[in-house]
Structure formats: C-alpha cells, structure tokens
Amino acid sequence: MDRECVSLLPRVCEVLAASGSSLPDDTSLEKLLDWFTGLTKAGTSLLESCPCLLEFISTVVHNTALDPSILSFTLRLTGFVAVTEVAFKVLQESSVLDLVFNLQHWQEAGLWEDPCIRIGWIQGLRTMMQHPKALSFFVQADFLQPLLQLQTDKSLFVASAANQMLAHVLLSCQSVSSVGSNDVDEEGEDVGRSGGSIADLEYSAVTVETNQDYAAVVTAISECLKKSLVPRENTQLHQSLQILKLLALLLAQTRPPLWEKLLQMVADSVDELLVAGYSQLILPLMDVILAAYSCDVNRRAPDQRVSRLLSFMLNIRKPADLIQAAAAFLRRGLHDLVHTAQSARVLLLPLDIITGLNLLTTTADEQRFLMMEQLKNKTSCISLICVCLTNTPQMTLMAADCLPCPPVLIVTAVLSLLKLCSGDSSSPSSSSSGCREVSRNVIGSSKVQKCALDALTALSGSPGVEVKLAEVFTLLVQCLDNPDSDPTVLQKSFQALVQWMSVCSDLSSITDQHRQDLLQVVRKRSCDIRWEVRDSTVEFLGRLAGVRVIQTTAEEASDASVAVLGGCCFTTPLLRAALQDTESYVRASAISALAQTLAASWQQGAALTQEQTEIVNQLLEVLSWDTEGFARRAVVRYFIAWLSSMSSHSCVQSPASSSLLMPSVRSVLSRGSADLDWEVKVHTLELAELLLDEAFSGQRGYTKGNPTQTHPYAVIPNTLHTRTHNEEDVVGVLNSLVQWGVVSALLSGLVDCDRPVALRACRLLITLREVVCPLSLGALDATAAMATVARVTCELPGCGWAREIRKMLVMKAKDANAEGGVSGGEVVNCDDCGEAGQEAASVGGQTPCVSVCEVLRSLDLDERLDVLTRSSDHVHNSPLSLLQDILTASSARSQPDTQQEVIADCY
C-alpha cells in the first residue's frame, strides 16, 4: 500500500467519523470501498496495513446519529477488514463485530428501516464469510431468520442481495459439511473446487457440532423455500418470484446430496405452483426446472421428477404460457430429442394456424383450439407470432427427427405471413374460414413484419432453402415498393435481400423482370423524403457490391451489384447524387458505398475514368468543407480502402504508377491531420500507417503495429511481399514518405490534444525510428547508419503543431548542452533556436528544415509513449487523490468564509 495513503487514512477516518461531515461527492464512499476491494483481492490485510480502521469502525458503530450512508459504508468495510481469520478474531475480541452486525442495535436506533443499512448489513456479512470462523459466527448469531425475511424485502436491491447471500450461505455450508477425510464427496468430485466461495480454505477446525449447525442451516433454508414458494394470495407473488430466483441459482450450483435434498423438499410446492397457473411465474418456474434439468442431464440419466415437471410445462393449457415455456427450453439448447421436438411443435403451431400451410401433421385438437382462441385477440396474436418467429431460425438447424416439417416449408410460412401483413389475400389461410379472423390481426402490423423479416434473414442459412430465392426476391421487392412500409421495414428488407443473395449465390433463378423491378424500387427509394430510407438504400448498394454471385452456371462469379443492377453504370450516379444529400449520415454511407463499388476496379488495376477523377475531387471537397464529422471520416476510410486494394508496393516504388491516388493521399494526409474531429485524425494516421507498411515491409527492424481497423469494405492483399533495402533504398523511401506528408502527419499527431491521436502517432514514430535510425545500434554503428539517412529533411512550417515540435527540439538541445553532452547536430536549421528566433523565421517567410532522423532520435518518444499509455486518470483518479479530496472538502466546510470550491475527481 502506498505510504502516503497510509499516512492520510487516519485523518480521513476522523473526517468520516465526525458527525455531519460532508463529502466531495456522492460516490466517495464507493470509491473507498473499491480501493479496499482491490487491496483485499491482492492479499493485503487491511487491519495490519491500516490499524486505524479498527478505531474508526468502533467509533462509528457507537454513533448512530451519523449519516446512514456512513453507517452502511462502515458495515461493508467491516466485512472487508474481517475477511482474514486473524483480523476476524481481533474484531471479535474487541466486541466490535457483535455490535456492528447486531440487528437490535440498528432497530433500537430507528435505522433498520433505511434500505442502505439493510443492504450494508447483508453485504458486510457476505464479504466477511470467506472462512469457517465467519460462517460459524453467522450460524451461532442466528442471522438466518432475518436474512430469510430480507429475501422478500420491499426494496428490490435488498431482496436481491439477500438472495445472493442465502445462496452463498447454503453453498458454503455444503462445502463444509461435505468435507471428509480425503476432501472428496460422493460423486468423487474435488470439493475444493466447488461453487462455495470458502471451499478452497482449510477446515481443520470444523467439528462435528459445527457440522450439525450447518446441516440445521441447510434444513432451515430448504424448509423456508418449501413454505414460501406457493403464494397464499396475489400480493405474495413477489415473494414467490424471489424464492424461484434463489431456487434456480441453487439448483444450478449445488451437488449431491444437497441437490437431491433441495429437489425433494420443493418438488411438491413446485407441482402446486404449476397447477395454480400463475402466468407471471412461468418463466421463473421454467428457469428452476431447466436449472435442475441441465445439472441432472450432465451427470446421469434425467431425474424422473424433473422430466415430469418439464413435460407438464410443455403441456400447459394456457397458450401464452406454453409458448414462453417452449421458447425458454429451446433457448437453453439442451440435447433432448423428445422435449426439443415437442417445443418445436408448440412454437410452430401459431404459424401453422395463421398461414394454413399444415406445418404440423398432427396436433392435439384441444391445444389447437385453445391456441386459435388466443390468436383471435389481436394483442395476444401479435405477441405469440413474434415469439414464434424469433425461434424459427434456431429450429431449422435442429436434427431432422426433431423438426416436424422441412426448413423450406417454414420459409414458405414466413413468406406467407409477410404477404398477410401487407394485406395480400392470396395466402392459403384465406381459404380457411377458421383462420380468417386470426389472419386479420396481423394485417398492417409493422411489429410482425420486422420480426418476420429478421426471421427470413436468419433462415437464409437453413439447409435446402436455396430453391426459395426467386420467391424471396419477389416478396422483398414488393415490401420495398409498398408505400406503407416504415423505414425500419425497408431497412430490414434490404438487409434480407443482401443476405439471401450472399448465401444463395447462384442467381440463375432471378429473371430480367426481377432485375427491372429491383432497379425501379432502388431508384424510387434513393429519392425518398425520409433520410433513414435514403440511407438504407445507399447502404444496400454498397453491401450488394461486396457479394459474389453466379448468374448462370456457365458464367464466372461477379458481384451482385453487377448481376442484378447492372453495376457502376446504375449505382455510381445514385451514389454521387447522395454525396450532395442534406443529411450527413447519408453522405457518409454514400462514400462508403462508393468505396465498395469501386473496389473491384482498383484491385484489377483498371484505368481511371473521368468519372472516378471527379469522384475523388468531390471527396476532397467533402474533407475540406463538410461540416459533419461522419462524412469526413468516411472520406479518409475511402482512401484507406483504395490504397489497400492496390497491388503491393506499386505506389511506393513508383509514385507515377498512380497519377491520382498518391497526390490525393498527400492531400488527405494534410487535411485530415488538421481536422477538428479526433476520429478523422485517427483514420488519417491509419492511412499513414498503411503507407509505412507498404514502404518498409520486409525491411530489417520494421515491425508492423497492432492490426488496425481499416475501412470495412477495404480489400486487403492476401500476400505480403518482403524485400531488403540498402541505405540508399531507405533514403529514397523516406524521401517519398516526407513528400507524401506522412512524416508531417505523424509529427502533427504527436502533439495533438486528443490522447488517442497522440498515442497512435507516437507508436508509429517509434516504428519509423527503429527502421531508419535504430537505437539498438551502438553509438558508432548508429552514426554510420545515420550518415546517409540524415540527409533526408522535412519542413516545419509556422503552424501550431510545428511550433510545438520546434520547442521540444530546442528544449532537448538545451538540456543536452547543460549536461555537457552533444546534441547530435543542429536539429533545427535556424540561426536563432530560441522562441523569438522561431517566430521571426515564421514571420520572415523562412521554413525551418529538420533532419528526420535527428528529430526521431531527439523527441524522447519512449518517455512520451509511457505517459500516453497510462490511464488518463492515473494521477487524478487515484486512492491518494481520493483521500485528499475528502480532506479538502472537510477543510472547506470548516472554513465557509474561504468560499473554496471543491471539484471532485471523475470516477
């Protein structure tokens, strides 16, 4: 522990123990507890390191006039102090422990009604209970009954904490009572690795008597669960809910014989609760049954009681409860063919009824009748159908003998449902008089439409559904053309269309009419009055370009944009128009989509067209003048994608190989590094890093940094070309990097006020330094290696970042001279290296030049990296700073005339 913190803690304790003392902010006590938590986890004994805590606890617990938050903090702190047996014994011998956790003490003071006192009492006990002495203390003090009462407390936070505490107690008792001569239980499991938090400790002090006490605790908790599980009136449903949560927690973690004992104790009550049919408790009940079932299946054949309960749940008469239970079972993913098949049939029944497609060959007449009656209510119908749709994709991936119908029939049913939503009367269900009333409930329901589209998207990966591509294509285009479709429905329709074409890559079933219909609807939606729709349309165009498809069996693969929309001749004009959109999100999406649509031509090395040149000029204007950061970020990512797609090193070896790309990159680096948006600057550094990678890949000493997230649509070359350079090669490449503005962008980023920018720039500069003037070489070797490279210089203009760099270099040179060292040459080529001289140089029109290598060696990059990689709160949000804040707040309160404002550190 920090010595300065130890010296301040006694004074802080005095402040906290003083009646009516104020704190700098409401979270100060939580911050202190977090600090103590960290110390405890690190193995520090709080009482040994901070003996003042004993006096603090003793003082506070006798002063019930203190603020309840201070008292609650003290209760929780006591748990941390008593976490070791030695400290526990000290607290017990000083009579502090008994008073701190004495309920009567807090009740007589009128403080027990405050929830923060109750939760402090619970959490303090739980933290302390990490060894047998603490568990014995809990048992002998008879804390079980009040804890059971708190489990149904009116405060949800208190009830939840009590729930967790009861589970902790029961698992701890299980660990203690199951320890035998070899620390092995009946199943041959190592008890030392059980779920109880005190199971890994020594139990040599556990006696037969204490074991009996623990057994009594287990029995008392089990009896309480049994009695409290079934509510005697509706007002007790909350109590039953809490008991069910606790029971699910216990059954998931306990081992035999406690597992069997718990199940035996509560089985009858669970049966009674099931018969009572409380819909509010269906999911908690299912959690209990599945917790028991999961643990049981993992050990041996399923227990008959658990299987019976599960079967009962999957045959409930109430349709809504039945659907919830079946969905809960499928979500758990248990390998049980019988119950899995039963759940699938239950979940497909609403879809079977509403579409009339006979998804189920056999269904109990009563169950079908009850479900249909429930579906006639519009609210219930929409809810049940949505639950069914959410689970259909998972069902199609089940074993064939579990699924009552082929996946392709389920896709047909979802398509039929989407037609019903749009008011299409040609659905098979319309011919069934019994289903007409049900089907009317989903007409125009956007909620059902959205769920159905999500399900349809996920169903694209189901086996054997490729044959439905043309039908899916037709229906989705109809959804996109429907004037009543809301923006989210249109977005999901676009997403489903892309997903189906990406999975079912053979588009031979797509006719020319399909393509014409899609062209019209895309053109229509790209001009929609709602910006969300325009944005979804532009995104669709970009994503479509990234999907590889086959139009006919005789053709080679091409992108889906070419296959269904005709390629760039259709998409590019729409995207260029979107660059002028009034909404910045749409402009950004259009730029990203352009990167995707043009990626193929970049990769193939096709000659640039006049249109592409105009696009680049438009993008550079966006980077210079657009008022929103979204579009400017997208521009930089566009050039990252372009540079990534070029053939390896062609740009670096010969700038003339790309008459448009490299000059554009120079402009992007210049404008992007001066942007006001920090994300634009980070992306600009990504572009600079890509140039470094291309320039020095394979060079001795060059190591690529952490993989960066490039443009999401960038095509990265699969092969990494390596080569060796001599010093002349390094000079040539370094000169190119200077000309392109890479070095200036990195130096600008180094002194940026945004930490992520400065951190990335610093790392890249260190990488550059290691390859052009490595510090790992000896002094003579370094001098020799730098002799040639030192000829490469870059300009430091009169702008803000360059001025900061010059100041850093001048200070470094002065420090070196003061220490009698050699500065390594004149870094800044300026007559007067002082600040005045720098300003004069700028005003006089001179632009000082610096040796790149000298700058890299003189900027103390490693020290700067160390500072930047620290957490931004490593100074201000520290235990020492916290303690100082508390003392400062106390001082300000005691001297009101000073009018001193106390600003607490961010947490």
Secondary structure, DSSP 4 states (H G I P E B T S, - for coil): --HHHHHHHHHHHHHHHSTT---SSTTHHHHHHHHHHHHHHTT--HHHH-THHHHHHHHHHH-TTS-HHHHHHHHHHHHHHTTSHHHHHHHHHTTHHHHHT-HHHHHHTT-TTSHHHHHHHHHHHHHH-SSHHHHHHHHHTT-HHHHHHHTT-SSHHHHHHHHHHHHHHHHHHHHHHT--TTSB-TT--BGGGSSSTTTTS--TT--HHHHHHHHHHHHHHHHHHHHHSS-SSGGGHHHHHHHHHHHHHHHHH--TTHHHHHHHHHHHHHHHHHHHT-GGGHHHHHHHHHHHHHHHHHHSSPPHHHHHHHHHHTT-SSHHHHHHHHHHHHHHT---HHHHHHHHHHHHHHHHHHH-----S---HHHHHHHHHHHTSHHHHHHHHHHHHHHHHHHHTS-TTT-SS-HHHHHHHHHHHHHHHTT-TTSGGGG-HHHHHHHGGGTT-HHHHHHHHHHHHHHTTSTT-GGGHHHHHHHHHHHHH-TT--HHHHHHHHHHHHHHHHHS-B-TT--HHHHHHHHHHHHHHTT-SSHHHHHHHHHHHHHHHT-EEBSSTTSPPEEHHHHHH-THHHHHHHHHHHTT-SSHHHHHHHHHHHHHHHHHHHHHTPPPPHHHHHHHHHHHHHHHH-SSHHHHHHHHHHHHHHHHHSPTTHHHH-GGG-TTHHHHHHHHHHHHHT-S-HHHHHHHHHHHHHHHHHHHTT-TT----SPP---TT----S--------HHHHHHHHHHHHHHTHHHHHHHHHT-SSHHHHHHHHHHHHHHHHHHS-TTS-HHHHHHHHHHHTT-EEE--SSHHHHHHHHHHHHHHHHHHHTT---SS-SB--S--SHHHHHHHHHTT---EEEHHHHHHHS-HHHHHHHHHS-TTTTTSSHHHHHHHHHHHHHHHH-GGG-PPP-PPP-
